[in-house]
Amino acid sequence: MKHAFLTTATAALMAFGTFVQAQDLKMSHVRPQDATIDVELRAFSAAVDEATGGDVKVNIFPASALGDYTTVQERVSVGAIDMATQPAATAADRRMQISSFPYLAGNWDQARAVYGPGGVVREVMAGLYAEQDITMLAAYPVYFGGISLNVEHPGAGSVEANGIKVRVPGIKSFQLTGEALGYIPSPIPFSEAFTAVQTGVVDGVIGSGAEGYYASFRDVTKTYIPANTHFEVWYMIISNESLAGLSDEDQAALKEQAAAFEATRWDVAEADQGRNEQRLVDELGATVVELSEQDLAAMAEKTRADVWPAVLEDVGADWGQAILDKVAAASN
C-alpha cells in the first residue's frame, strides 16, 4: 500500500514538473546576426518570454547555423528543429513556388492583399505547410526583389539579351525570370553565391532584394536594379510536434505574439526597403538604377508571358491558375 502511494505521488510530481518546465525552442533564420530579421526575431523572443511568464524560450540561430533553409524545413517537418523564419523550400513541394511567382504583386497594397492576413497566397501556403506537419504562425514581408551586379549595366531597363551571367536560386521561376529579363541564369546554392560573384564565375545575383544584397553581398554589389522581380515573403513556421508540446495557454500566447510580429513588420517593410536601397548608395557607393514605369511594365509583361505558363506546368496548371485568378481578383 505504501509502495502504491509513493508511486502515485511520484507520478503526480513528475507530471506537475513536466507541465511547469520551460520549453526551449530553437528558431533558425538565414540572415547574419544583427541583420533586420535577427533584431526583430530577438524582440519577438523577448515578447514570447514575457507573454508566457518565462514558460517558452525562443532561442535564435542566425546565418543558417542549423542548416540551409531547405534542410531546416525538412527538419522542422519531422520535429528535429522547432521553428524557423525563412523562405519556403520548394524542394519539399514544388507547389510552394506559388509564393515566389514573379511579378505577382505590383505594389505594397497588392502585396498585403495577397500575402497578408486572409490573403490568397498566404492561405494556400498555410495549407501546404500543414501537409508537412508544420504550422505557419506568421508571414514576414521582406521586400520587392531586384538584381545585384558586380559590373555596370548601361541597358538595365531593357529586356534584351545582355550576356550578363547571374546566380539564381535553384527554383524554376527564378531561372526563367533571369532569362526573360535578358540574363544568363546559373543556379548556385546560396552558400556558394558570394564566392561565385567575387571570383567572377557570375557577374551578379537575382533572387534577393536590397536588404539581402546589403546583408550578404555588400562587397560585390556595384549596381542595384530595383526591377520588382518578385515579392519576397518569408514564413514563421513551427513543427506541429513542438507546438503540441506547449500548454494551451502558451500556444495561444505564442500565436498572439507571432501575429503582432507580423503586423509590425507590414507597417515598416516598405520604408525598410527604401532605407536599404539608400544604404547601398551611401555606404557602398553602389549605383541604384532608376527604372521608369514603362521599364517595369515591360519587364512584368515579358516575364508573365514567358515564365508563368512554364511554372504553372511545374506546380500543376489547373491548381496554379485557380490561385492566380483569385490573386488577380484580390489585386484589383
Residue frames as qw, qx, qy, qz and C-alpha x, y, z in Angstrom:
[[0.000, 0.886, 0.464, 0.000, 0.00, 0.00, 0.00],
 [0.313, -0.791, 0.118, 0.512, 2.86, 2.32, 0.94],
 [0.445, -0.098, 0.610, 0.649, 4.53, 1.44, -2.36],
 [0.233, 0.633, 0.656, 0.339, 1.39, 2.32, -4.29],
 [0.130, -0.935, -0.242, 0.224, 1.10, 5.69, -2.54],
 [0.378, -0.608, 0.339, 0.610, 4.71, 6.59, -3.31],
 [0.402, 0.167, 0.692, 0.575, 4.34, 5.55, -6.94],
 [0.116, 0.808, 0.551, 0.176, 1.21, 7.67, -7.33],
 [0.243, -0.902, -0.050, 0.354, 2.81, 10.65, -5.61],
 [0.446, -0.370, 0.487, 0.654, 5.96, 10.38, -7.72],
 [0.335, 0.422, 0.685, 0.490, 3.92, 10.21, -10.92],
 [0.013, -0.916, -0.401, 0.022, 1.94, 13.26, -9.87],
 [0.339, -0.779, 0.169, 0.499, 5.11, 15.21, -9.13],
 [0.445, -0.093, 0.617, 0.642, 6.64, 14.21, -12.46],
 [0.233, 0.662, 0.630, 0.334, 3.51, 15.28, -14.32],
 [0.148, -0.948, -0.198, 0.202, 3.50, 18.59, -12.49],
 [0.437, -0.571, 0.358, 0.596, 7.19, 19.11, -13.21],
 [0.414, 0.222, 0.662, 0.584, 6.65, 18.42, -16.90],
 [0.106, 0.832, 0.527, 0.136, 3.80, 20.91, -17.02],
 [0.190, -0.957, -0.038, 0.214, 5.72, 23.78, -15.45],
 [0.653, -0.261, 0.364, 0.610, 9.05, 23.12, -17.13],
 [0.220, 0.756, -0.162, -0.595, 10.09, 25.90, -19.52],
 [0.825, 0.389, 0.376, 0.164, 10.16, 24.93, -23.18],
 [0.208, -0.626, 0.408, 0.631, 13.30, 25.89, -25.11],
 [0.726, 0.587, 0.360, -0.013, 12.54, 26.27, -28.82],
 [0.454, -0.292, 0.431, 0.724, 15.21, 26.64, -31.50],
 [0.459, 0.817, 0.253, -0.239, 14.43, 29.23, -34.21],
 [0.601, -0.054, 0.438, 0.667, 16.50, 29.29, -37.40],
 [0.390, 0.872, 0.160, -0.250, 16.82, 32.13, -39.90],
 [0.821, 0.375, 0.178, 0.392, 19.01, 32.81, -42.94],
 [0.225, 0.894, -0.089, 0.376, 20.48, 36.27, -42.29],
 [0.512, 0.249, -0.524, 0.634, 23.64, 37.22, -40.36],
 [0.401, -0.574, -0.542, 0.466, 23.50, 38.22, -36.71],
 [0.112, -0.530, -0.155, 0.826, 22.26, 41.81, -36.20],
 [0.023, -0.191, -0.614, -0.765, 20.53, 41.91, -39.60],
 [0.431, -0.206, -0.017, -0.879, 16.99, 43.31, -39.54],
 [0.794, -0.205, -0.459, -0.342, 15.28, 39.92, -39.21],
 [0.598, -0.016, -0.654, 0.464, 17.69, 38.91, -36.45],
 [0.014, -0.115, 0.369, -0.922, 16.90, 42.03, -34.43],
 [0.589, -0.166, -0.138, -0.779, 13.15, 41.62, -34.97],
 [0.789, -0.132, -0.589, -0.111, 13.17, 37.94, -34.04],
 [0.407, 0.011, -0.638, 0.654, 15.05, 38.66, -30.83],
 [0.293, -0.123, 0.202, -0.927, 12.36, 41.20, -29.95],
 [0.754, -0.125, -0.403, -0.503, 9.75, 38.52, -30.74],
 [0.650, -0.019, -0.709, 0.274, 11.61, 36.08, -28.49],
 [0.096, 0.060, -0.521, 0.846, 11.57, 38.57, -25.62],
 [0.521, -0.119, -0.048, -0.844, 7.84, 39.21, -26.15],
 [0.783, -0.101, -0.568, -0.232, 7.09, 35.46, -26.06],
 [0.456, 0.036, -0.693, 0.557, 9.17, 35.08, -22.91],
 [0.151, -0.058, 0.363, -0.917, 7.18, 37.82, -21.21],
 [0.633, -0.076, -0.239, -0.732, 3.78, 36.70, -22.52],
 [0.818, -0.100, -0.556, -0.107, 4.31, 33.13, -21.29],
 [0.595, -0.750, 0.202, -0.207, 5.78, 34.14, -17.94],
 [0.127, -0.657, 0.742, 0.039, 9.07, 32.52, -18.91],
 [0.838, 0.036, 0.515, -0.178, 7.45, 29.22, -19.90],
 [0.805, 0.490, 0.262, 0.208, 8.61, 29.46, -23.53],
 [0.287, -0.710, 0.356, 0.536, 12.13, 30.45, -24.54],
 [0.766, 0.623, 0.144, 0.067, 12.74, 31.01, -28.27],
 [0.532, -0.559, 0.380, 0.510, 16.46, 30.74, -28.96],
 [0.551, 0.800, -0.038, -0.235, 17.54, 32.42, -32.20],
 [0.698, -0.211, 0.508, 0.459, 20.09, 30.79, -34.54],
 [0.362, 0.819, -0.081, -0.437, 21.09, 33.24, -37.33],
 [0.176, 0.680, -0.628, -0.335, 23.04, 32.76, -40.55],
 [0.874, 0.168, -0.366, -0.273, 21.67, 29.28, -41.30],
 [0.133, -0.557, 0.765, -0.295, 23.58, 27.92, -38.30],
 [0.674, -0.032, 0.661, -0.327, 21.16, 24.98, -38.14],
 [0.518, 0.159, 0.767, 0.345, 21.46, 24.24, -41.86],
 [0.036, -0.049, -0.495, -0.867, 20.39, 25.51, -45.27],
 [0.480, 0.056, 0.250, -0.839, 16.76, 26.63, -45.29],
 [0.729, 0.096, -0.516, -0.441, 15.69, 23.61, -47.33],
 [0.496, 0.045, -0.818, 0.288, 17.25, 21.27, -44.80],
 [0.102, -0.025, 0.549, -0.829, 15.78, 23.28, -41.94],
 [0.639, 0.010, -0.085, -0.764, 12.26, 23.00, -43.35],
 [0.728, 0.046, -0.669, -0.144, 12.67, 19.24, -43.64],
 [0.361, 0.029, -0.756, 0.545, 13.89, 19.08, -40.04],
 [0.342, -0.039, 0.307, -0.887, 11.03, 21.26, -38.80],
 [0.706, 0.009, -0.416, -0.573, 8.65, 18.87, -40.57],
 [0.759, -0.075, -0.644, 0.062, 9.93, 15.91, -38.54],
 [0.600, -0.782, -0.121, -0.120, 10.33, 17.84, -35.28],
 [0.803, -0.040, -0.147, 0.576, 14.15, 17.87, -35.26],
 [0.194, 0.084, -0.096, 0.973, 14.14, 21.71, -35.31],
 [0.069, 0.541, 0.683, -0.486, 11.36, 23.60, -33.59],
 [0.252, 0.870, 0.298, -0.303, 10.93, 26.81, -35.57],
 [0.487, -0.003, 0.360, 0.795, 12.21, 28.89, -38.48],
 [0.294, 0.838, 0.199, -0.415, 11.54, 32.19, -40.22],
 [0.310, -0.346, 0.665, 0.584, 12.72, 31.78, -43.79],
 [0.480, 0.295, -0.431, -0.705, 11.73, 31.39, -47.45],
 [0.900, 0.062, 0.284, -0.325, 9.58, 28.43, -48.40],
 [0.259, -0.406, 0.822, 0.305, 11.67, 25.46, -49.54],
 [0.713, 0.360, -0.151, -0.582, 10.18, 24.42, -52.87],
 [0.293, 0.327, -0.895, -0.080, 12.20, 21.19, -52.92],
 [0.243, 0.066, 0.855, -0.454, 9.75, 19.84, -50.35],
 [0.401, 0.603, 0.677, -0.132, 6.75, 20.68, -52.53],
 [0.331, 0.161, 0.419, 0.830, 7.00, 22.31, -55.95],
 [0.073, -0.776, -0.553, -0.296, 3.64, 23.98, -55.41],
 [0.423, -0.723, -0.212, 0.504, 5.35, 26.27, -52.89],
 [0.389, 0.083, 0.326, 0.857, 6.71, 28.16, -55.92],
 [0.028, -0.777, -0.535, -0.331, 3.37, 29.96, -55.91],
 [0.417, -0.802, -0.206, 0.374, 4.78, 32.14, -53.12],
 [0.341, -0.553, 0.305, 0.696, 7.61, 33.49, -55.29],
 [0.538, 0.601, 0.527, 0.268, 5.80, 33.80, -58.62],
 [0.344, -0.084, 0.126, 0.927, 7.45, 36.70, -60.47],
 [0.145, -0.088, -0.187, -0.967, 5.51, 39.95, -60.75],
 [0.224, -0.462, -0.858, -0.022, 2.57, 38.52, -58.82],
 [0.177, -0.852, -0.392, 0.300, 2.05, 41.80, -56.94],
 [0.464, 0.638, 0.137, 0.599, 2.79, 45.22, -58.37],
 [0.030, -0.638, 0.253, -0.727, 2.88, 47.36, -55.24],
 [0.059, 0.156, -0.801, 0.576, 2.77, 47.13, -51.46],
 [0.594, 0.026, 0.274, -0.756, -1.01, 47.37, -51.20],
 [0.825, 0.211, -0.385, -0.356, -1.41, 44.46, -53.60],
 [0.429, 0.295, -0.807, 0.279, 1.27, 42.51, -51.75],
 [0.236, -0.123, 0.669, -0.694, -0.56, 42.89, -48.45],
 [0.746, 0.123, 0.047, -0.653, -3.84, 41.80, -50.05],
 [0.801, 0.290, -0.498, -0.165, -2.18, 38.67, -51.46],
 [0.593, 0.197, -0.683, 0.378, 0.31, 37.70, -48.74],
 [0.157, -0.328, 0.479, -0.799, -1.11, 39.36, -45.62],
 [0.291, 0.110, 0.828, -0.466, -3.73, 38.01, -43.19],
 [0.603, 0.491, 0.487, -0.398, -6.54, 36.38, -45.16],
 [0.283, 0.647, -0.460, -0.538, -4.57, 36.74, -48.41],
 [0.910, 0.283, -0.133, -0.272, -4.91, 34.12, -51.15],
 [0.626, 0.468, -0.587, 0.210, -1.27, 33.02, -51.29],
 [0.177, -0.453, 0.665, -0.566, -0.89, 33.12, -47.53],
 [0.795, -0.083, 0.341, -0.495, -3.81, 30.74, -47.05],
 [0.886, 0.364, -0.274, -0.089, -2.53, 28.41, -49.76],
 [0.376, 0.536, -0.659, 0.370, 0.92, 28.33, -48.18],
 [0.465, -0.363, 0.576, -0.566, -0.51, 27.59, -44.74],
 [0.926, 0.096, 0.122, -0.344, -2.25, 24.58, -46.25],
 [0.758, 0.482, -0.423, 0.116, 0.91, 23.35, -47.98],
 [0.036, 0.523, -0.693, 0.496, 2.89, 23.65, -44.75],
 [0.713, -0.224, 0.394, -0.535, 0.15, 21.78, -42.89],
 [0.940, 0.247, -0.179, -0.153, 0.66, 18.83, -45.26],
 [0.590, 0.437, -0.554, 0.393, 4.26, 18.69, -43.97],
 [0.661, -0.526, -0.478, 0.240, 3.20, 18.66, -40.29],
 [0.350, -0.011, -0.141, 0.926, 4.16, 22.32, -39.96],
 [0.025, -0.844, -0.513, 0.156, 2.08, 25.21, -38.63],
 [0.328, 0.461, 0.092, 0.820, 2.55, 28.65, -40.20],
 [0.304, -0.599, -0.499, 0.547, 2.49, 31.25, -37.43],
 [0.066, 0.843, 0.059, -0.531, 3.12, 34.40, -39.49],
 [0.679, 0.573, 0.195, 0.414, 4.11, 35.79, -42.86],
 [0.426, -0.659, 0.067, 0.617, 7.13, 38.11, -42.90],
 [0.546, 0.813, 0.160, 0.128, 7.15, 40.59, -45.81],
 [0.683, -0.323, 0.148, 0.638, 10.73, 41.38, -46.76],
 [0.005, 0.583, -0.250, -0.773, 10.92, 43.42, -49.98],
 [0.769, 0.612, 0.071, -0.172, 10.31, 43.55, -53.70],
 [0.816, -0.184, 0.345, 0.426, 13.22, 41.78, -55.37],
 [0.298, 0.899, -0.213, -0.240, 15.86, 43.28, -57.58],
 [0.900, 0.323, -0.076, 0.282, 19.13, 42.49, -59.33],
 [0.422, -0.821, 0.295, 0.245, 22.61, 42.95, -57.82],
 [0.821, 0.514, -0.055, 0.243, 25.55, 43.19, -60.23],
 [0.639, -0.548, 0.164, 0.514, 29.29, 43.43, -59.72],
 [0.399, 0.104, 0.454, 0.790, 29.52, 45.18, -63.08],
 [0.247, 0.370, 0.043, -0.895, 27.93, 48.19, -64.75],
 [0.323, 0.388, 0.841, 0.193, 24.86, 47.64, -66.90],
 [0.053, 0.174, -0.151, -0.972, 24.02, 50.58, -69.18],
 [0.435, -0.136, -0.572, -0.682, 20.94, 48.79, -70.54],
 [0.045, 0.018, 0.864, -0.501, 19.46, 47.89, -67.16],
 [0.498, 0.285, 0.335, -0.747, 15.93, 48.86, -68.18],
 [0.562, 0.344, -0.533, -0.531, 15.94, 46.60, -71.24],
 [0.847, -0.109, 0.464, -0.238, 14.75, 43.00, -71.50],
 [0.737, 0.585, -0.330, -0.078, 17.01, 42.27, -74.47],
 [0.941, -0.114, -0.117, 0.297, 19.78, 39.66, -74.09],
 [0.070, -0.962, 0.240, -0.107, 22.75, 41.29, -72.34],
 [0.722, 0.386, -0.511, 0.263, 25.29, 38.47, -71.86],
 [0.177, -0.560, 0.557, -0.588, 25.48, 39.05, -68.10],
 [0.625, -0.107, -0.774, 0.003, 25.63, 35.85, -66.06],
 [0.374, -0.500, 0.317, -0.714, 23.81, 35.85, -62.73],
 [0.102, -0.013, -0.952, 0.288, 23.37, 33.43, -59.86],
 [0.600, -0.281, -0.180, -0.727, 19.77, 32.40, -59.29],
 [0.564, -0.234, 0.685, -0.396, 18.27, 30.08, -56.64],
 [0.002, 0.064, -0.956, -0.285, 17.60, 26.52, -57.75],
 [0.370, 0.494, 0.633, -0.468, 13.95, 27.40, -58.29],
 [0.445, 0.389, 0.649, 0.479, 12.46, 27.26, -61.77],
 [0.097, 0.924, 0.369, 0.014, 10.63, 30.58, -61.52],
 [0.273, -0.845, 0.216, 0.405, 13.86, 32.49, -60.75],
 [0.515, -0.148, 0.641, 0.549, 15.80, 30.74, -63.51],
 [0.341, 0.584, 0.637, 0.372, 13.16, 31.57, -66.10],
 [0.055, -0.963, -0.204, 0.167, 12.80, 35.13, -64.82],
 [0.412, -0.602, 0.385, 0.566, 16.53, 35.67, -65.30],
 [0.417, 0.151, 0.700, 0.560, 16.22, 34.52, -68.91],
 [0.172, 0.798, 0.562, 0.135, 13.12, 36.63, -69.55],
 [0.148, -0.955, -0.029, 0.254, 14.94, 39.75, -68.36],
 [0.534, 0.803, -0.260, 0.059, 17.89, 39.10, -70.68],
 [0.282, -0.708, 0.637, -0.118, 20.39, 37.49, -68.29],
 [0.666, 0.215, -0.713, -0.044, 22.17, 34.13, -68.33],
 [0.683, -0.566, 0.205, -0.413, 20.97, 32.36, -65.17],
 [0.511, 0.307, -0.776, 0.204, 23.22, 29.98, -63.26],
 [0.767, -0.553, -0.168, -0.278, 21.64, 28.01, -60.37],
 [0.440, 0.353, -0.626, 0.538, 24.13, 28.12, -57.48],
 [0.554, -0.556, -0.587, 0.199, 23.49, 27.28, -53.80],
 [0.169, -0.957, -0.055, -0.231, 23.21, 30.36, -51.59],
 [0.716, -0.621, 0.177, 0.263, 26.21, 29.26, -49.53],
 [0.674, -0.025, 0.393, 0.625, 28.40, 29.45, -52.65],
 [0.335, 0.843, 0.374, 0.191, 26.86, 32.53, -54.24],
 [0.180, -0.952, 0.133, 0.209, 29.09, 35.24, -52.74],
 [0.534, -0.428, 0.582, 0.439, 32.29, 33.43, -53.77],
 [0.573, 0.438, 0.611, 0.329, 30.86, 32.86, -57.25],
 [0.199, 0.959, 0.175, 0.099, 30.37, 36.61, -57.73],
 [0.380, -0.842, 0.298, 0.239, 33.66, 37.52, -56.05],
 [0.550, -0.294, 0.656, 0.425, 35.67, 35.21, -58.30],
 [0.280, 0.454, -0.389, -0.752, 33.82, 36.16, -61.48],
 [0.212, 0.150, 0.957, 0.127, 32.05, 32.85, -62.03],
 [0.097, 0.752, 0.623, 0.194, 28.93, 35.01, -62.31],
 [0.223, 0.369, 0.021, 0.902, 28.51, 38.78, -62.59],
 [0.322, -0.262, 0.222, -0.882, 25.71, 39.19, -60.09],
 [0.043, 0.178, 0.934, -0.307, 22.66, 37.77, -58.36],
 [0.485, -0.253, -0.300, -0.782, 18.93, 37.52, -58.93],
 [0.598, -0.301, -0.742, -0.011, 16.65, 36.26, -56.18],
 [0.388, -0.459, -0.506, 0.619, 17.02, 38.77, -53.37],
 [0.053, 0.920, 0.277, 0.272, 16.44, 42.48, -52.75],
 [0.165, 0.796, -0.289, 0.506, 18.30, 45.48, -51.37],
 [0.617, -0.639, 0.346, -0.302, 18.27, 44.20, -47.78],
 [0.975, -0.056, 0.198, 0.089, 19.52, 40.77, -48.79],
 [0.696, 0.559, -0.094, 0.440, 22.25, 42.16, -51.01],
 [0.084, -0.813, 0.338, -0.467, 23.38, 44.55, -48.30],
 [0.768, -0.501, 0.335, -0.218, 23.43, 41.77, -45.71],
 [0.885, -0.106, 0.432, 0.135, 25.13, 39.08, -47.79],
 [0.715, 0.410, 0.307, 0.476, 26.61, 40.64, -50.96],
 [0.078, -0.965, -0.080, 0.238, 27.67, 44.12, -49.89],
 [0.387, -0.612, 0.466, 0.509, 31.26, 43.73, -51.09],
 [0.325, 0.029, 0.765, 0.555, 30.28, 42.62, -54.59],
 [0.237, 0.768, 0.595, -0.013, 27.36, 44.95, -55.34],
 [0.270, -0.169, 0.188, 0.929, 28.30, 47.79, -57.68],
 [0.312, -0.084, -0.377, -0.868, 24.93, 48.13, -59.42],
 [0.218, 0.278, 0.853, -0.383, 21.47, 47.55, -58.00],
 [0.245, -0.120, -0.544, -0.793, 18.46, 47.33, -60.31],
 [0.345, 0.138, 0.667, -0.646, 15.11, 47.59, -58.42],
 [0.257, 0.033, -0.719, -0.645, 13.24, 45.53, -61.01],
 [0.636, -0.067, 0.343, -0.688, 10.50, 44.31, -58.61],
 [0.327, 0.233, -0.869, -0.289, 11.17, 40.77, -59.86],
 [0.551, -0.357, -0.748, -0.090, 9.10, 39.14, -57.15],
 [0.429, -0.700, 0.163, -0.547, 7.68, 39.86, -53.73],
 [0.452, 0.209, -0.794, 0.348, 9.88, 38.25, -51.10],
 [0.642, -0.510, 0.122, -0.559, 7.95, 36.89, -48.17],
 [0.273, 0.228, -0.897, 0.261, 9.25, 34.53, -45.52],
 [0.712, -0.434, -0.351, -0.426, 7.18, 32.44, -43.17],
 [0.227, -0.446, 0.709, -0.496, 7.47, 31.86, -39.45],
 [0.804, -0.042, -0.501, -0.318, 6.85, 28.16, -39.04],
 [0.381, -0.461, 0.695, -0.400, 6.81, 25.71, -36.15],
 [0.274, 0.059, -0.954, -0.109, 6.83, 21.94, -36.01],
 [0.664, -0.404, -0.315, -0.544, 3.41, 20.56, -35.10],
 [0.773, -0.211, -0.536, 0.266, 5.19, 18.35, -32.60],
 [0.339, 0.058, -0.357, 0.868, 6.87, 21.31, -30.91],
 [0.325, -0.329, -0.086, -0.883, 3.63, 23.30, -30.87],
 [0.760, -0.358, -0.450, -0.301, 1.73, 20.39, -29.33],
 [0.652, -0.092, -0.555, 0.509, 4.34, 20.22, -26.58],
 [0.013, 0.202, -0.256, 0.945, 3.21, 23.61, -25.25],
 [0.115, 0.433, 0.753, -0.482, 0.28, 24.13, -22.94],
 [0.220, 0.726, 0.597, 0.261, -2.89, 25.60, -24.48],
 [0.160, -0.942, -0.128, 0.266, -2.16, 28.93, -22.80],
 [0.393, -0.551, 0.437, 0.592, 1.40, 29.05, -24.13],
 [0.416, 0.306, 0.698, 0.496, 0.26, 28.07, -27.62],
 [0.104, 0.884, 0.448, 0.080, -2.23, 30.93, -27.60],
 [0.278, -0.867, 0.104, 0.400, 0.42, 33.37, -26.34],
 [0.484, -0.231, 0.583, 0.610, 2.91, 32.25, -29.00],
 [0.324, 0.533, 0.657, 0.423, 0.35, 32.69, -31.78],
 [0.053, -0.949, -0.291, 0.107, -0.68, 36.09, -30.45],
 [0.346, -0.732, 0.288, 0.512, 2.93, 37.33, -30.40],
 [0.469, 0.058, 0.670, 0.572, 3.51, 35.94, -33.90],
 [0.213, 0.776, 0.547, 0.230, 0.51, 37.91, -35.17],
 [0.189, -0.945, -0.038, 0.265, 1.85, 41.07, -33.50],
 [0.509, -0.395, 0.500, 0.579, 5.30, 40.40, -35.01],
 [0.405, 0.369, 0.662, 0.511, 3.76, 40.19, -38.49],
 [0.061, 0.909, 0.410, 0.037, 1.55, 43.26, -38.06],
 [0.321, -0.820, 0.162, 0.446, 4.54, 45.36, -37.02],
 [0.492, -0.170, 0.598, 0.609, 6.54, 44.16, -40.00],
 [0.329, 0.631, 0.605, 0.356, 3.83, 45.09, -42.51],
 [0.086, -0.963, -0.206, 0.150, 3.87, 48.60, -41.06],
 [0.282, -0.811, 0.345, 0.379, 7.62, 49.11, -41.58],
 [0.772, 0.053, 0.532, 0.345, 8.59, 46.86, -44.51],
 [0.512, 0.770, 0.259, 0.280, 8.14, 49.37, -47.34],
 [0.091, -0.968, 0.218, -0.083, 10.16, 52.08, -45.58],
 [0.699, -0.479, 0.494, 0.196, 12.76, 49.46, -44.66],
 [0.765, 0.372, 0.395, 0.346, 13.18, 48.58, -48.34],
 [0.277, 0.923, 0.033, 0.264, 13.81, 52.24, -49.18],
 [0.409, -0.841, 0.352, 0.015, 16.38, 52.58, -46.40],
 [0.790, -0.209, 0.507, 0.276, 18.28, 49.54, -47.59],
 [0.638, 0.633, 0.268, 0.348, 18.38, 50.79, -51.16],
 [0.033, 0.966, -0.139, 0.214, 19.82, 54.05, -49.87],
 [0.666, -0.615, 0.403, 0.124, 22.39, 52.16, -47.77],
 [0.833, 0.226, 0.345, 0.368, 23.74, 50.57, -50.94],
 [0.373, 0.819, 0.067, 0.431, 24.42, 54.09, -52.22],
 [0.258, -0.910, 0.194, -0.260, 25.60, 55.80, -49.04],
 [0.678, -0.580, 0.451, 0.005, 27.70, 53.03, -47.53],
 [0.796, 0.002, 0.526, 0.299, 28.87, 51.03, -50.54],
 [0.016, 0.555, -0.368, -0.745, 28.94, 53.62, -53.28],
 [0.369, 0.250, 0.853, 0.270, 26.76, 51.42, -55.46],
 [0.231, 0.062, -0.310, -0.920, 24.64, 52.78, -58.28],
 [0.368, 0.385, 0.783, -0.321, 20.89, 52.26, -57.87],
 [0.085, 0.138, 0.632, 0.757, 19.40, 52.36, -61.35],
 [0.389, 0.339, 0.341, -0.786, 16.23, 54.39, -61.81],
 [0.148, 0.221, 0.884, 0.385, 13.71, 52.43, -63.84],
 [0.340, -0.018, -0.123, -0.932, 10.72, 54.10, -65.44],
 [0.665, 0.136, 0.508, -0.531, 7.17, 52.85, -65.09],
 [0.754, 0.501, -0.246, -0.345, 7.44, 51.80, -68.74],
 [0.271, 0.485, -0.825, 0.100, 10.58, 49.77, -67.97],
 [0.320, -0.116, 0.821, -0.458, 8.89, 47.97, -65.08],
 [0.741, 0.320, 0.240, -0.540, 5.74, 47.35, -67.11],
 [0.651, 0.526, -0.496, -0.229, 7.77, 45.84, -69.96],
 [0.081, 0.367, -0.893, 0.249, 9.68, 43.60, -67.53],
 [0.508, 0.051, 0.669, -0.541, 6.46, 42.43, -65.91],
 [0.754, 0.425, -0.017, -0.501, 4.72, 41.81, -69.22],
 [0.550, 0.495, -0.663, -0.112, 7.56, 39.76, -70.71],
 [0.047, -0.276, 0.893, -0.353, 8.13, 37.76, -67.54],
 [0.627, 0.143, 0.513, -0.569, 4.45, 36.92, -67.11],
 [0.762, 0.472, -0.189, -0.401, 4.24, 35.85, -70.76],
 [0.520, 0.497, -0.694, 0.031, 7.43, 33.78, -70.74],
 [0.067, 0.296, -0.840, 0.450, 7.56, 32.45, -67.19],
 [0.581, -0.077, 0.422, -0.692, 4.06, 31.97, -65.83],
 [0.872, 0.180, -0.224, -0.395, 2.97, 29.22, -68.29],
 [0.599, 0.342, -0.699, 0.187, 6.13, 27.18, -67.62],
 [0.045, -0.236, 0.730, -0.640, 5.92, 27.49, -63.85],
 [0.711, -0.021, 0.164, -0.683, 2.21, 26.71, -63.92],
 [0.837, 0.203, -0.478, -0.173, 3.03, 23.42, -65.61],
 [0.377, 0.316, -0.748, 0.446, 5.54, 22.74, -62.85],
 [0.215, -0.101, 0.632, -0.738, 3.10, 23.37, -59.99],
 [0.197, 0.428, 0.881, -0.050, 0.02, 22.00, -61.73],
 [0.050, 0.232, 0.371, 0.898, -1.68, 24.17, -64.33],
 [0.380, -0.614, -0.554, -0.416, -5.27, 23.93, -63.06],
 [0.586, -0.583, -0.411, 0.384, -4.26, 24.27, -59.40],
 [0.413, -0.228, -0.004, 0.882, -1.97, 27.22, -60.05],
 [0.002, 0.342, 0.422, 0.839, -4.27, 29.07, -62.44],
 [0.414, -0.696, -0.564, -0.158, -7.13, 28.96, -59.94],
 [0.519, -0.574, -0.240, 0.586, -4.86, 30.71, -57.42],
 [0.287, -0.027, 0.243, 0.926, -3.67, 33.30, -59.96],
 [0.149, -0.565, -0.562, -0.585, -7.30, 34.07, -60.80],
 [0.488, -0.746, -0.434, 0.132, -8.02, 34.72, -57.12],
 [0.497, -0.354, -0.015, 0.792, -4.88, 36.87, -56.85],
 [0.143, 0.269, 0.406, 0.862, -5.99, 38.96, -59.82],
 [0.319, -0.708, -0.530, -0.341, -9.40, 39.49, -58.23],
 [0.569, -0.668, -0.295, 0.378, -7.83, 40.49, -54.89],
 [0.478, -0.196, 0.128, 0.847, -5.37, 42.89, -56.56],
 [0.100, 0.506, 0.475, 0.713, -8.00, 44.88, -58.45]]
